[in-house]
Amino acid sequence: MATSVQTDLSLGLDITRRFVRITKERKNDFIEFDYAIGEPEIFLELVLPREAFLDFCVVNKVELLPSTQIGSKATKDWGWRISDATNFD
């Protein structure tokens, strides 16, 4: 018996919404940013050259989010990033 995949969008996830939060602008003209689809809380950390980043934002029709508040309790508890453990400069 075949099972079907349920695609119930009534759960509130809108996969047409795309979000970007810039986390760092490097001296070498690269942009570090978070990219999310549907929910801004679940994101990928990405790095692109400035021109490619601008194109990426246009193509994906992103909503720009404000940067997170450094030093908040949420940042201290959960705010570590893979970029904190690496050095791309």
C-alpha positions in Angstrom: 0.0 0.0 0.0 1.4 3.3 -1.0 1.6 6.2 1.4 1.1 9.8 0.4 3.1 12.7 1.6 0.9 15.3 3.3 1.5 18.8 2.0 -0.7 20.8 4.5 0.3 24.4 4.3 -2.3 25.2 7.0 0.5 24.6 9.5 1.6 28.1 9.0 4.9 27.5 7.0 5.0 29.8 4.0 7.9 28.5 1.8 7.5 31.4 -0.5 8.9 33.8 2.1 12.7 34.1 2.1 14.7 35.9 4.8 18.3 37.3 5.0 20.0 38.7 8.0 23.5 40.2 7.4 25.8 39.1 10.2 29.1 40.6 9.1 30.6 42.7 6.3 34.2 41.7 5.8 37.0 44.0 4.7 37.6 41.8 1.6 34.1 42.7 0.3 32.4 39.4 1.4 29.1 39.3 3.2 28.3 36.8 5.9 24.6 36.3 6.3 21.8 34.0 7.5 19.4 32.7 4.9 16.0 31.2 5.8 13.0 29.8 3.9 9.6 30.0 5.6 10.8 30.5 9.2 13.6 33.0 10.0 14.6 31.0 13.1 15.8 28.1 11.0 18.6 29.3 8.8 21.9 28.5 7.0 25.0 30.6 7.4 26.3 31.7 4.0 29.1 33.8 2.7 29.1 35.5 -0.8 31.0 38.3 -2.5 29.0 41.5 -2.2 27.9 41.5 -5.9 26.7 37.9 -5.7 25.0 38.6 -2.4 23.0 41.5 -4.0 22.0 39.2 -6.9 21.1 36.4 -4.5 18.8 38.8 -2.6 17.0 40.0 -5.8 16.6 36.5 -7.3 15.2 35.1 -4.0 13.1 38.2 -3.3 14.3 38.2 0.3 13.0 40.1 3.3 15.9 41.7 5.1 15.8 41.1 8.9 17.5 43.3 11.5 20.7 42.0 13.0 20.4 40.2 16.3 21.3 42.0 19.5 24.7 41.0 20.7 24.9 40.4 24.4 21.3 39.4 24.9 20.5 36.3 26.9 19.4 34.4 23.8 22.6 35.3 22.1 24.7 34.0 25.1 22.8 30.8 25.4 22.1 29.9 21.8 23.9 32.5 19.7 27.1 30.7 18.8 27.8 30.3 15.1 30.0 28.1 13.1 31.9 31.2 12.0 32.9 31.7 15.6 34.9 28.5 15.3 36.5 29.4 12.0 38.5 32.2 10.5 37.7 33.2 6.9 39.5 36.5 6.8 
